[in-house]
Amino acid sequence: MSEAKLNPTQVDVAIVGAGPYGLSLAAHLTVRGVEYRIFGSPMHTWRHRMPNGMRLRSPGFGSDLSEPTGQFTLTRYWARSGRTPESLHDPIPRDAYLEYTQWFLDALAIPVEDVQVRHLARAYDGYSLDLDTGERVRARRVVLAVGLTHFAYVPPELASLPVELVTHSTQVVQPGDFARRDVVVVGAGQSALETAALLREGGASVRVVARCQELMWTGDPIPSDRPLLERLLRPDTRLCAGWRCWLYDHGGMLFHLLPERKRLQLVRSSFGPMGAWWLRSRLEDVEILLGRSVASASVRDGEVELQLRTANHTETISTHHVIAATGYRIDLNQLEFLDKKLRLAVRTSGTAPALSRAFESSVPGLHFVGAASAASFGPVTRFVAGTTFTARTLARYLNRRARRDKIRRSRSKTPVIRRGWSAAAERDDADLPLG
């Protein structure tokens, strides 16, 4: 065993994941002076699991990473980089957005460690993290900001196909690789429709298969000079326009107060599969097969045969390759680095972790942010727009806990081990705001 293994380093907070949520939380902790380490490849999913040519569905004003001063916004970066203010209202290219996040990272000197956590388990007075460098780190608290990549979902009807014939949309990085091939994209959301457009523009023959009877689209951009009455009736938010959107955007704590059944129902029914308005013209030459679900898939003569079921009959289509743009399902079993005992100890709400008002799971000191927290705080946490509420709330709590833990350690040589979560969590975060 290496010396690093025998002498693990200690830190107050370990952040696992360096996407928008991990970086935003790190920025808030830095300002508050909380001791932390953050592990992961910066913006890995955006860099390596999203296709070249992709554009953001969210508007520019709803895509800021969060930090306490509000000085490092996408708008400010846009101006510093010489781009026109008007172009910020156009769909933001992924590469331009990655430039912004790198500027954010450099300007705030966030000390991201580009290493992977191989194993996370409970340990005396906290947690033990084994890194792929061989180092072992002890942390009193851990925040999992792992994004969505771990939770990519391929339905059983397609998962049985050979891996060379079916691909989840997160693995389509170079659409041009499918040039001169016949491809079927399964899904009806932004990922499915944009992937189909990029494949078609890259030289592939593309069809889209969707269960819905009609595709849903986001509305056209809302003019900034709307009359006051119209803005009062349908206020602008970082998600969309309307009071329901406003409540999702600003009412994370209020959402948390709802009964679990209602929360889960709202998360399932809100912001369902839809494409951005600017994709419609790019799909005019793509065949869209609506009202069809995949009943089964098989391989014949090196091609995929899909049995499609409609309301009245079934049909068979053949293709060279299937792309499953079938979304994500939060499933802690997919976090293979998470110790099995730890996974089993986390109480769930649906399939997602049930979280306290401080984003803390039923295992004390283990926090979840991002999409994994949507069942507790609403659909805004599935978007970059949710980083502000999340980072502010959690950083405030972690700062308070770090101060209390430091006082306790200074008073006693015997570490305090918290037992249980509900009552303790509610006492510790009782002064959190409701929005």
N, C-alpha and C positions, 0 to 999 in steps of 0.2 A: 504494500500500500504506500502511495506517495506521501511525501511530507505534507502536501496540501490537504490530503485526505485526513491525516492525523491531526492537523491544526486548522480547522475550518475558520474562516473569517465570519464576523458577526455584523449584522446590519439591522436597522429598525424595520425597513420595508424593502421587499424585493418585488419588482414589477416584471412580470413575464409577458413579453410582447412589446414591440416598438412600432406599432401602427398609430393611427390618430389618437386612440384612447390612452395608450401607454405614454406617448410623447406629451400629450396634454396634461396628464396627471403628473408626470415628471416635472414639467414646467411649473406647476403649482406648488409641488413639494419643494422645489429649489428655492422659490421665493419665501416659503415659510420656514426654511432651514431644517427640514426633516431629512434625516440621514436615509439614503436609499441607494439601491443599485437597480439598473434596468437592463434586462437581457433580451436580445433578439436582433435580427437583421432589420434596420430601419425601413419601414414601409414595404416589407417583404412581399406581402400579398399584392400590393399595388404595382410593384416593380416586376414581379415574376409570375403572377397568377391572373393578370388581366391582359387582354389582347392589345397589341400595337394598333394604334388608331382609335382606341376607345376614348370616349368623352364622358364627362360626369353628367349624370341625370340631374343632380342637385344644382341649384343656381349658385353663382359665385358667392353671393352674400350669405349663403347657408353652408359654406364649405370651409370655414375657418377652423384651424386648430385653436385650442383654448390656452390662454395664459392670463395671469391676473391683471396685467396692465392694459390689455386690449390694443397694444401697439403693433403686434405682429400678425396682422390680418392679411387675407388674400388681396384685398383692395389695396393695401399699402404696398405689398410686394408687386402688384400689377403696375403701379405707378413707378416704383423704383426700377423696374425692369424695362421701362420705356414703352409699355403697351398702352393703348388708348383706353380711357375709361369705358367707352362704348363697347369694346370687345369683351369686357367682363360680363356683359349680359348675354353673350353668345355661349353655346356649350363649351365648357372648359376642357381642353385636351388633357389627357392623362399625363403626358410628359411635362406640360406646363405646371400641372398641379404638383408633380413630384419635385420640380424645381422649387416651388414655393415651400414644400415641406422640408426640403434640404436647407433652404434659407432660414426657416424657423428653427431647425435643429442647430445650425451653426450660430445663429445670432444669440440664442439662449444658452449655448454651450452645454446642451444636455449630454451627459456622459454615457451614451448608449454603448453597451458592450456587445459586439456582434458575435455572440456565442449562443449555443442552444442549451436549454435545460433538459437533461436526459432523464432525471428522476426527481420528483418532489414528494416528500413524505413528512409526517409529523415527527417532531423531535422535541427534546426537553426544552421547555420554555419557548416553543415556536416551531419552526420548520427547517428542514434540511433540503438544500437544492444541490444536486450533482450536475456540474456543467460538463460539456463535451471537451473542455480543456483539461479535465481531471481535477479541477478545483471543487471543493465542497464549501458551500456558503450556508451559514445559519441566519435565518431571518425571523424576527418576532412576528411579522405579518407579511402575507403574500397577496399581491393583487394579480389576478389572471386577466390579462388584456389580450387574449389570443385571437380575437377577430373571428372570422367565419371559415377560414380555409380548412380547419380541422373538421368542420361539420358539413362539408359538401355531401349532398344526398343524391344517390342514384337509385331509382326504384327497382325493386326485385326483378321486374320483367326485363330490365336492361342489364342489371348487375351480373346476370348469368352469362353474358356475352364475353368472348375473349377480350382481353384488355386492348389488343391492337385494333379492335373494331368498334369500341365504345369509349368515349371520352367525356368527362365532366367539363362543363364550360370553363371552369377555373384553370384547366390545363391547355386551353387554346390560347397560346401566346402569339404565335405567328400564323395568322389566318392564311397567308400565302402558301403554307405547307400543304393545303388541301386543294390547290389549283388543279383544274381538269379532273376533279373527282366529284362523284355524286354524294351529297351529304344530306342527312335528315337531322334537323334540330328539333328536339322535343322540349316544348315549353312555350309560355306566352308572356313572360316578363321582359324587363329591360335586357337582362343577360342573353335571353334567347333571341330577341329581335335584333339587338346590336350585333351579336355574333353572326347571325344570318346575313345581315347587311355587309359586314366586313368580309365574310367568306365569299359572298357573291362578287364584291368588288375586287377580291383577290383571285378571281378566276374559277371558283367552284360553281357547280350546279347545285342549288340549294332548295330544299323544301322545309317548311315549318309545320310541325304537327302539334296541335293544341286542343285541350279538352273543351275550352270555352267556346261558346257559340259566336262570340264577337270579341275582338281585341279591344283592350282598354288603353287609352292614351292620356298622358298628362296634358293639362291645358296649355294654351299658348302663353308666352311670357306676359305677366301683368304689367301694364304701363305704370311707371313711377309717378305719373302726374294725375292719377285718378282723383275724382272729386272727393271731398271730405266725407260726404254721406256714404259713398260707395266703400271707402276705406273703413268706415265704422261698421258697416254691415258685413263686410268681408275683409277683415284685417290681414295684411301680409304677414307671413311667418317664414322661417327658414325651410319649412317643409312644403307648404302650399298656402292657399288663401282660404280664410274662413275661421269661424270661432272654434270648430272642433280641432282644426290644425293648431290654432293658438293654444288651446288647452293641452294638447300633446306636447307642444314645444316648450311651454312654460309651467306645466303642472305635474312634473314628475312625482313630487311627494303626494300630491292629491291623488294621482293614479295609484300610488302605493297603498292608499287608504281604502281603495275599493275592495270588495270581496274577491277572493282568488278566482272564482268561477267567472266573474264579470271581467276581470283583468285579462284572463286567457282568451275569452271570447273577443274582446276588443283587439287584442294583438293579432289574433287569427284573421279578423275581418278588415283590419285597417291596412291601407297601402299594399293591397294585393298586387298580383302580377299586372303590370302595365308598362307600356313603352313610352319613351320621351317623344314629345310632339315632333321633334326634328328628325325622327327616324322614318316617318311615314313615307316620305318621297323616296327614300333610299330602298324601300322594300317593294316598289311597284313591280319589279321584274322577278320577285320571289313568290313561288307558289305557297299559299297559306292553306293548310288543310285544317279547318275548324271543326269542332264538335266530334273529335276523334280522340280516343284514349288508346294507349298501347296495351293490348291484351296479352301478347307474348312476343318473343323475339327468338329467332333461330338463325343458324348459319347454313347456307347452301352454296356450294361452288365458290367459296371464298367471299360471298356477299351476305349481308344481313337481310333477312326477311322479317318484316314487322307485320304482325296481325293487328289491324286497327279496328276498334269496336266503336260503332256509332249507336244512336238510339234505336235504329231499325235493322242494322245488318253489320257484317264484318267485311273488311277488305284487306288485301295483302299488297304491300309495296316492298320493293327491293332497293338497297342502297349500298354504297361502298363503306360508309361509316356513319355512325350515330353519335351525335353530341347531345348529352343530357344536360340541358339548361334547366334543371329541375330543382334548383334552390338548395336550401340548407335546413338541417334539423339539428337543434341543439341536443347533443347526446354526450354526456360526460365520459362515456366509455370510449369515445373517440380520442380523448386526451390521454394517449398512451404513456406520456411521461408522468402522469398523475398516479401515485401509488394506489393500488387497487383498494386497500382498506380505506384510504382517504376518499376515493370516489364513492364507495358504498356508504360512507358516513354523511355525505351531503344530502340533506333533505331536498326534494325537488318540488317544483310547482309545474305540473305537466311533466315535461322532460327537462326543463331548465332548472337551475338551482333556485331555491326559495331564498330570498335575500331580505335582510333587515333594512332599516332606513339608511344604514351606512354601507350598503352593498355587501354586507357580511353574510356568509352562508351559515348553515347550522353548525359548521366546524369553526370554532372561534379563531379569528385571525386570518381566515381565508376569504378573500373578497373576489367578486367577479364584476367586470365592467363590459361595456359594449353590447353586442347582440345577446350575449348570455344573460343580460340583466333585463331584457325587454319584458319578460313575463312579470317582473316586479315593478318596473318604472315606465313601461309604455313603449310604443314603437319608435319614439324619437331616438332611443338608444341603439337602433339599428343603423342610424345615419351619423355622419360626421357632426351634424348639428347637435347631437346629444353630448358631445364632449364637454361643453361648457357647464351644463348642470352636473354632470357626473364628476368632472375634475374638481369643481368648486366644493361640492358636497363631501366627496371622499377625502380630499386634501385637508379640509377643515377637521374632519374627524380623526384622520391619521395624525395630524399635528397635535391635537389634544391628547390622543392616546400616547404618543411618544413622550410628551411632557409628563403625563401621569406615571408612565412606566419608569421614566428616569428618576422621578421622586421616590417611587417605591423601591427601586434598586438601591438608591442611596441610603434608604432607611433600614434596609435589611439585606443580609447576605443570602437569605433564602428566597429564591425566585417564587413569584406568585403564579400559580397555574389556575387559569380561569376554567370553571366547569359550567356546562350549560351555555345556552346562547340567548334565549328569548328575553328573559328578564334583564340580564346583564346588558345585552345590546340595546334594549329600550332605555335603560338608565343612561348608558354612555352617549346615546345620540339624541337624548330628549330635547336638546336645544337646537336641533337642526331645523332650518326654515321649511315652510310648506311649499316652496316654489323656487 
